[in-house]
Amino acid sequence: MIYCTLFNSNYLDKAKVMIDSLKLVDHDMVIYVLCMDDITFDILTDLHISGCKLIKLGDFEDDELLSIKGKRSPGEYCWTCTAKLIEYVLLKFNEEICTYVDADLYFYSNPSVLIDEMKNNNCSVQIVPHNFPKSSYGKKLENESGKYCVQFNTFTKDEKSMRLLKEWISQCINECSVSSAGDQQYLSSWDRYSYVNISKLEGAGVAPWNVGKYELLENNDSLIRNVESGKSCQLLFYHFQNVVNFSRYKVKIHPLFSFWRIDKRLIKKIYYEYLIRIEEAKSFFENEYHFLPIVTSYISDKRPNYFSYFCRFLKHPFKETSNSFQRIKFLILSSIRKKEGVVDVRLLKQLNKENGQYDNS
């Protein structure tokens, strides 16, 4: 299996945990890492992680990328580089297949089954759907973020695959902003191509936006059940999107959990173990390299101006769009729930050290 990923120094802890989890389930894997800053490249070079091949940003960037770099936020620039990185690995390193993985994934089982699914369906491209909940809110999320998630995307050197990849690169160069959902909306039309496999493996891409559809089965670390269909599946990987720090030790796991029913046992099983591993990685970088990777806001680097929306709504309450109303509702709910989903990792580590169990409250 050949993978690629990209991240800057703020994501060093998440990326290290992701790579470690991938190596545990896929022992022979090779992952190409585009280091988005010098700190990342220098630290990873010193670590000598087996199977990890580093790409320096200066070697990757071309005139086309450099011409737009200053016009985009760091998050938007990362999105812009994703498709081009896949092409770079296929052509520069002469690989026959490459799968892009997000730095904030965690693998529980070998994801090679996704590649097997793609090959069994005679396809040369593979993408994973968001699997939003079947509700009006789920539909709203799909309209905003697209049907498919850029989290585990596979391309081969097949002619059709490369043509689609070049088209995606061109689209991202032209527009890759927060307002266009970065590089994701472009995938929404790919289901019209017969050579693109839309993965049907439910254990792939479990994430904050769809975790409410699943529950943890008793006495099993990675077997979950879809409460809508009643079918059980193996948890392949979880997407820990939007895990941000309020302070050094206090972490907000995700705001979306408040919107629908969730199995708290599943959340605790997934998040508590992940947060302990993240904290261990943070401490390692802090002690060994005197550098603390920490994310205090989401990758977009932009936040909606809720005060502006609120003032506009007061002035023209019946002329506002439903989208603006949803944002105002979210602002009110966020104020009420501002402490919800905040975890102190020091407490988790202490509980884990004492008896290997977590508080169920």
SULGIGI-V574277 format. One record per residue. N is the residue number from 1. PHI is phi in degrees with one decimal (none if undefined). BURIAL is I if it has 9 or more other C-alpha atoms within 8 Angstrom, else O. D_CENTER is the distance of its C-alpha to the mean C-alpha in whole Angstrom. Layout:
n=N phi=PHI burial=BURIAL d_center=D_CENTER
n=N phi=PHI burial=BURIAL d_center=D_CENTER
This chain:
n=1 phi=none burial=O d_center=19
n=2 phi=-113.8 burial=I d_center=18
n=3 phi=-121.0 burial=I d_center=15
n=4 phi=-144.8 burial=I d_center=14
n=5 phi=-154.4 burial=I d_center=11
n=6 phi=-147.4 burial=I d_center=11
n=7 phi=-171.0 burial=I d_center=11
n=8 phi=-104.5 burial=I d_center=14
n=9 phi=-64.7 burial=I d_center=16
n=10 phi=-65.5 burial=I d_center=14
n=11 phi=-105.1 burial=I d_center=11
n=12 phi=-57.8 burial=I d_center=14
n=13 phi=-65.5 burial=I d_center=14
n=14 phi=-62.4 burial=I d_center=10
n=15 phi=-66.3 burial=I d_center=11
n=16 phi=-62.3 burial=I d_center=14
n=17 phi=-64.1 burial=I d_center=13
n=18 phi=-61.5 burial=I d_center=11
n=19 phi=-63.9 burial=O d_center=13
n=20 phi=-60.5 burial=O d_center=16
n=21 phi=-67.3 burial=I d_center=15
n=22 phi=-67.1 burial=I d_center=14
n=23 phi=-66.3 burial=I d_center=18
n=24 phi=-68.8 burial=O d_center=19
n=25 phi=-100.8 burial=I d_center=19
n=26 phi=-136.5 burial=I d_center=19
n=27 phi=-66.2 burial=O d_center=22
n=28 phi=-100.8 burial=O d_center=23
n=29 phi=-70.0 burial=I d_center=20
n=30 phi=-125.9 burial=I d_center=19
n=31 phi=-127.0 burial=I d_center=16
n=32 phi=-89.3 burial=I d_center=17
n=33 phi=-116.1 burial=I d_center=15
n=34 phi=-86.5 burial=I d_center=16
n=35 phi=-84.8 burial=I d_center=17
n=36 phi=-81.7 burial=I d_center=16
n=37 phi=-154.5 burial=I d_center=19
n=38 phi=-68.5 burial=O d_center=22
n=39 phi=-59.6 burial=O d_center=22
n=40 phi=-60.2 burial=I d_center=19
n=41 phi=-62.6 burial=I d_center=21
n=42 phi=-66.1 burial=O d_center=24
n=43 phi=-68.4 burial=I d_center=22
n=44 phi=-67.0 burial=I d_center=21
n=45 phi=-61.8 burial=O d_center=24
n=46 phi=-67.9 burial=O d_center=26
n=47 phi=-75.0 burial=O d_center=24
n=48 phi=52.9 burial=O d_center=25
n=49 phi=-72.8 burial=O d_center=22
n=50 phi=-63.7 burial=O d_center=23
n=51 phi=79.3 burial=O d_center=21
n=52 phi=-106.4 burial=I d_center=19
n=53 phi=-110.7 burial=O d_center=21
n=54 phi=-92.9 burial=I d_center=20
n=55 phi=-122.0 burial=I d_center=20
n=56 phi=-78.2 burial=I d_center=22
n=57 phi=-57.7 burial=I d_center=21
n=58 phi=-63.5 burial=O d_center=24
n=59 phi=-78.6 burial=O d_center=25
n=60 phi=-87.2 burial=I d_center=22
n=61 phi=-68.1 burial=I d_center=23
n=62 phi=-116.0 burial=O d_center=26
n=63 phi=-61.1 burial=O d_center=28
n=64 phi=-64.3 burial=O d_center=26
n=65 phi=-66.9 burial=I d_center=23
n=66 phi=-62.8 burial=I d_center=25
n=67 phi=-70.1 burial=O d_center=27
n=68 phi=-111.9 burial=I d_center=24
n=69 phi=-56.4 burial=O d_center=22
n=70 phi=-72.1 burial=O d_center=24
n=71 phi=-94.4 burial=O d_center=23
n=72 phi=-126.5 burial=I d_center=20
n=73 phi=-68.5 burial=I d_center=18
n=74 phi=-54.6 burial=I d_center=16
n=75 phi=-64.9 burial=I d_center=12
n=76 phi=-64.8 burial=I d_center=14
n=77 phi=-69.1 burial=I d_center=16
n=78 phi=-61.7 burial=I d_center=12
n=79 phi=-59.5 burial=I d_center=11
n=80 phi=-61.8 burial=I d_center=15
n=81 phi=-83.5 burial=O d_center=15
n=82 phi=-59.0 burial=I d_center=12
n=83 phi=-61.2 burial=I d_center=15
n=84 phi=-66.1 burial=I d_center=18
n=85 phi=-65.9 burial=I d_center=16
n=86 phi=-59.4 burial=I d_center=16
n=87 phi=-61.9 burial=I d_center=20
n=88 phi=-60.0 burial=I d_center=21
n=89 phi=-67.1 burial=I d_center=20
n=90 phi=-63.9 burial=I d_center=22
n=91 phi=-92.2 burial=O d_center=25
n=92 phi=-66.1 burial=O d_center=25
n=93 phi=-104.5 burial=O d_center=25
n=94 phi=55.0 burial=O d_center=26
n=95 phi=-85.8 burial=I d_center=24
n=96 phi=-87.2 burial=O d_center=24
n=97 phi=-151.4 burial=I d_center=21
n=98 phi=-150.2 burial=I d_center=17
n=99 phi=-117.1 burial=I d_center=14
n=100 phi=-78.8 burial=I d_center=11
n=101 phi=-127.6 burial=I d_center=8
n=102 phi=-70.9 burial=I d_center=5
n=103 phi=-71.3 burial=I d_center=7
n=104 phi=-102.5 burial=I d_center=5
n=105 phi=-91.6 burial=I d_center=6
n=106 phi=-139.0 burial=I d_center=9
n=107 phi=-98.9 burial=I d_center=12
n=108 phi=-109.6 burial=I d_center=15
n=109 phi=-142.9 burial=I d_center=17
n=110 phi=-66.6 burial=I d_center=17
n=111 phi=-76.8 burial=I d_center=15
n=112 phi=-60.3 burial=O d_center=18
n=113 phi=-62.7 burial=O d_center=19
n=114 phi=-68.9 burial=I d_center=17
n=115 phi=-69.4 burial=I d_center=19
n=116 phi=-61.6 burial=O d_center=22
n=117 phi=-62.0 burial=I d_center=21
n=118 phi=-61.0 burial=I d_center=21
n=119 phi=-67.4 burial=I d_center=24
n=120 phi=-64.6 burial=O d_center=26
n=121 phi=-94.8 burial=O d_center=26
n=122 phi=56.1 burial=O d_center=27
n=123 phi=-111.8 burial=I d_center=24
n=124 phi=-121.9 burial=I d_center=23
n=125 phi=-133.5 burial=I d_center=19
n=126 phi=-135.9 burial=I d_center=16
n=127 phi=-134.5 burial=I d_center=14
n=128 phi=-116.4 burial=I d_center=12
n=129 phi=-72.3 burial=I d_center=13
n=130 phi=-65.8 burial=I d_center=11
n=131 phi=55.0 burial=O d_center=14
n=132 phi=-62.6 burial=I d_center=15
n=133 phi=-62.7 burial=I d_center=18
n=134 phi=-82.8 burial=O d_center=21
n=135 phi=-154.9 burial=O d_center=22
n=136 phi=-63.9 burial=O d_center=23
n=137 phi=-69.8 burial=O d_center=20
n=138 phi=-62.0 burial=I d_center=18
n=139 phi=-64.6 burial=I d_center=20
n=140 phi=-62.6 burial=O d_center=19
n=141 phi=-62.7 burial=I d_center=15
n=142 phi=-64.6 burial=I d_center=16
n=143 phi=-63.0 burial=O d_center=18
n=144 phi=-80.6 burial=O d_center=16
n=145 phi=-111.0 burial=I d_center=13
n=146 phi=94.7 burial=I d_center=14
n=147 phi=-70.4 burial=I d_center=15
n=148 phi=-121.4 burial=I d_center=12
n=149 phi=-104.7 burial=I d_center=8
n=150 phi=-81.7 burial=I d_center=8
n=151 phi=-142.6 burial=I d_center=5
n=152 phi=-150.4 burial=I d_center=9
n=153 phi=-117.2 burial=I d_center=12
n=154 phi=-112.6 burial=I d_center=15
n=155 phi=-130.6 burial=I d_center=18
n=156 phi=-110.6 burial=I d_center=22
n=157 phi=-88.0 burial=I d_center=25
n=158 phi=-56.0 burial=O d_center=26
n=159 phi=-57.1 burial=O d_center=28
n=160 phi=-66.4 burial=O d_center=26
n=161 phi=-60.3 burial=I d_center=23
n=162 phi=-67.5 burial=I d_center=24
n=163 phi=-66.1 burial=O d_center=25
n=164 phi=-67.0 burial=O d_center=22
n=165 phi=-62.7 burial=I d_center=20
n=166 phi=-65.2 burial=I d_center=22
n=167 phi=-65.1 burial=O d_center=22
n=168 phi=-64.5 burial=I d_center=19
n=169 phi=-59.4 burial=I d_center=19
n=170 phi=-62.3 burial=O d_center=22
n=171 phi=-63.5 burial=I d_center=21
n=172 phi=-69.6 burial=I d_center=18
n=173 phi=-65.0 burial=I d_center=21
n=174 phi=-71.0 burial=O d_center=23
n=175 phi=-155.7 burial=O d_center=20
n=176 phi=-152.1 burial=I d_center=17
n=177 phi=-113.6 burial=I d_center=17
n=178 phi=-61.2 burial=I d_center=15
n=179 phi=-65.2 burial=O d_center=18
n=180 phi=-101.7 burial=I d_center=17
n=181 phi=59.2 burial=I d_center=13
n=182 phi=61.9 burial=I d_center=13
n=183 phi=-96.4 burial=I d_center=13
n=184 phi=-86.4 burial=I d_center=12
n=185 phi=-59.8 burial=I d_center=15
n=186 phi=-65.0 burial=I d_center=17
n=187 phi=-75.8 burial=I d_center=16
n=188 phi=-60.8 burial=I d_center=17
n=189 phi=-96.0 burial=O d_center=21
n=190 phi=-72.8 burial=O d_center=20
n=191 phi=-69.6 burial=I d_center=21
n=192 phi=-81.6 burial=O d_center=25
n=193 phi=-94.0 burial=O d_center=25
n=194 phi=-69.4 burial=O d_center=26
n=195 phi=-89.4 burial=I d_center=24
n=196 phi=-100.3 burial=I d_center=21
n=197 phi=-90.3 burial=I d_center=20
n=198 phi=-93.5 burial=I d_center=18
n=199 phi=-60.7 burial=I d_center=17
n=200 phi=-108.0 burial=O d_center=18
n=201 phi=-80.8 burial=O d_center=17
n=202 phi=-66.1 burial=O d_center=16
n=203 phi=-71.3 burial=I d_center=15
n=204 phi=-94.0 burial=I d_center=12
n=205 phi=78.9 burial=I d_center=9
n=206 phi=-67.1 burial=I d_center=10
n=207 phi=-156.6 burial=I d_center=8
n=208 phi=-54.5 burial=I d_center=10
n=209 phi=-78.7 burial=I d_center=11
n=210 phi=-133.6 burial=I d_center=13
n=211 phi=-63.2 burial=I d_center=14
n=212 phi=-65.6 burial=I d_center=17
n=213 phi=-83.8 burial=I d_center=18
n=214 phi=-124.1 burial=I d_center=18
n=215 phi=-137.5 burial=I d_center=21
n=216 phi=-82.6 burial=I d_center=21
n=217 phi=-81.7 burial=O d_center=24
n=218 phi=-60.5 burial=O d_center=27
n=219 phi=55.6 burial=O d_center=27
n=220 phi=-146.8 burial=O d_center=24
n=221 phi=-75.3 burial=O d_center=21
n=222 phi=-136.1 burial=I d_center=19
n=223 phi=-102.8 burial=I d_center=21
n=224 phi=-126.9 burial=I d_center=20
n=225 phi=-128.6 burial=I d_center=22
n=226 phi=-78.8 burial=I d_center=21
n=227 phi=-72.8 burial=I d_center=23
n=228 phi=-79.0 burial=O d_center=24
n=229 phi=-100.1 burial=O d_center=25
n=230 phi=81.7 burial=O d_center=26
n=231 phi=-85.6 burial=O d_center=25
n=232 phi=-91.7 burial=O d_center=23
n=233 phi=-153.0 burial=I d_center=20
n=234 phi=-83.1 burial=I d_center=19
n=235 phi=-75.6 burial=I d_center=16
n=236 phi=-86.1 burial=I d_center=14
n=237 phi=-153.8 burial=I d_center=10
n=238 phi=-115.2 burial=I d_center=8
n=239 phi=-99.9 burial=I d_center=5
n=240 phi=-86.5 burial=I d_center=6
n=241 phi=-70.0 burial=O d_center=5
n=242 phi=64.9 burial=O d_center=8
n=243 phi=-84.7 burial=I d_center=10
n=244 phi=-127.3 burial=I d_center=13
n=245 phi=-97.2 burial=I d_center=16
n=246 phi=-82.4 burial=I d_center=20
n=247 phi=-151.5 burial=O d_center=22
n=248 phi=-57.1 burial=O d_center=22
n=249 phi=-116.3 burial=I d_center=21
n=250 phi=-97.9 burial=I d_center=20
n=251 phi=-122.2 burial=I d_center=17
n=252 phi=-95.8 burial=I d_center=16
n=253 phi=-84.0 burial=I d_center=13
n=254 phi=179.6 burial=I d_center=13
n=255 phi=-80.1 burial=I d_center=15
n=256 phi=-74.1 burial=O d_center=15
n=257 phi=-61.2 burial=I d_center=16
n=258 phi=-75.4 burial=O d_center=20
n=259 phi=-89.6 burial=O d_center=20
n=260 phi=-152.4 burial=O d_center=20
n=261 phi=-59.3 burial=O d_center=22
n=262 phi=-137.0 burial=I d_center=20
n=263 phi=-86.5 burial=I d_center=21
n=264 phi=-64.4 burial=O d_center=21
n=265 phi=-63.9 burial=O d_center=22
n=266 phi=-66.4 burial=I d_center=19
n=267 phi=-60.0 burial=I d_center=17
n=268 phi=-66.1 burial=I d_center=19
n=269 phi=-60.9 burial=O d_center=19
n=270 phi=-74.6 burial=O d_center=15
n=271 phi=-76.4 burial=I d_center=14
n=272 phi=-64.0 burial=I d_center=18
n=273 phi=-66.5 burial=I d_center=17
n=274 phi=-64.3 burial=O d_center=14
n=275 phi=-64.2 burial=I d_center=15
n=276 phi=-65.6 burial=I d_center=18
n=277 phi=-65.5 burial=I d_center=17
n=278 phi=-64.2 burial=I d_center=15
n=279 phi=-64.3 burial=I d_center=18
n=280 phi=-61.9 burial=O d_center=20
n=281 phi=-67.2 burial=I d_center=18
n=282 phi=-59.0 burial=I d_center=19
n=283 phi=-62.7 burial=I d_center=22
n=284 phi=-61.9 burial=I d_center=23
n=285 phi=-66.5 burial=I d_center=22
n=286 phi=-66.8 burial=I d_center=24
n=287 phi=-78.2 burial=O d_center=27
n=288 phi=-85.0 burial=O d_center=27
n=289 phi=-123.2 burial=O d_center=26
n=290 phi=54.4 burial=O d_center=26
n=291 phi=-133.9 burial=O d_center=23
n=292 phi=-113.1 burial=I d_center=21
n=293 phi=-73.2 burial=I d_center=17
n=294 phi=-152.7 burial=I d_center=16
n=295 phi=-109.9 burial=I d_center=14
n=296 phi=-107.9 burial=O d_center=16
n=297 phi=-150.7 burial=O d_center=14
n=298 phi=-67.7 burial=I d_center=11
n=299 phi=-58.7 burial=O d_center=10
n=300 phi=-65.0 burial=I d_center=13
n=301 phi=62.8 burial=I d_center=15
n=302 phi=-134.0 burial=O d_center=17
n=303 phi=-124.1 burial=O d_center=18
n=304 phi=-62.7 burial=O d_center=21
n=305 phi=-85.3 burial=O d_center=24
n=306 phi=-65.4 burial=I d_center=25
n=307 phi=-62.4 burial=O d_center=29
n=308 phi=-63.6 burial=O d_center=29
n=309 phi=-60.4 burial=I d_center=28
n=310 phi=-63.4 burial=I d_center=30
n=311 phi=-64.1 burial=O d_center=33
n=312 phi=-64.0 burial=I d_center=33
n=313 phi=-66.4 burial=I d_center=33
n=314 phi=-64.7 burial=O d_center=36
n=315 phi=-77.4 burial=O d_center=38
n=316 phi=-134.0 burial=O d_center=37
n=317 phi=-62.8 burial=O d_center=36
n=318 phi=-95.7 burial=O d_center=37
n=319 phi=-98.7 burial=O d_center=36
n=320 phi=-70.6 burial=I d_center=32
n=321 phi=-74.3 burial=O d_center=29
n=322 phi=-62.6 burial=O d_center=28
n=323 phi=-63.9 burial=O d_center=24
n=324 phi=-66.1 burial=I d_center=26
n=325 phi=-62.2 burial=I d_center=27
n=326 phi=-61.2 burial=O d_center=24
n=327 phi=-67.2 burial=I d_center=23
n=328 phi=-64.9 burial=I d_center=26
n=329 phi=-61.3 burial=O d_center=26
n=330 phi=-63.9 burial=O d_center=22
n=331 phi=-61.2 burial=I d_center=24
n=332 phi=-64.8 burial=O d_center=27
n=333 phi=-64.0 burial=O d_center=24
n=334 phi=-65.4 burial=I d_center=22
n=335 phi=-64.9 burial=O d_center=26
n=336 phi=-69.2 burial=O d_center=27
n=337 phi=-105.5 burial=O d_center=24
n=338 phi=-62.2 burial=O d_center=23
n=339 phi=-97.4 burial=O d_center=23
n=340 phi=-73.1 burial=O d_center=21
n=341 phi=81.3 burial=O d_center=18
n=342 phi=-93.1 burial=I d_center=20
n=343 phi=-119.4 burial=O d_center=20
n=344 phi=-94.9 burial=I d_center=22
n=345 phi=-69.0 burial=I d_center=21
n=346 phi=-65.0 burial=O d_center=25
n=347 phi=-66.8 burial=O d_center=26
n=348 phi=-60.6 burial=I d_center=23
n=349 phi=-65.1 burial=I d_center=24
n=350 phi=-67.0 burial=O d_center=28
n=351 phi=-63.2 burial=I d_center=28
n=352 phi=-66.2 burial=I d_center=26
n=353 phi=-70.4 burial=O d_center=29
n=354 phi=-74.0 burial=O d_center=32
n=355 phi=-143.4 burial=O d_center=31
n=356 phi=71.6 burial=O d_center=28
n=357 phi=-130.6 burial=O d_center=27
n=358 phi=-113.9 burial=O d_center=26
n=359 phi=-64.5 burial=O d_center=27
n=360 phi=-88.4 burial=O d_center=27
n=361 phi=-75.9 burial=O d_center=28
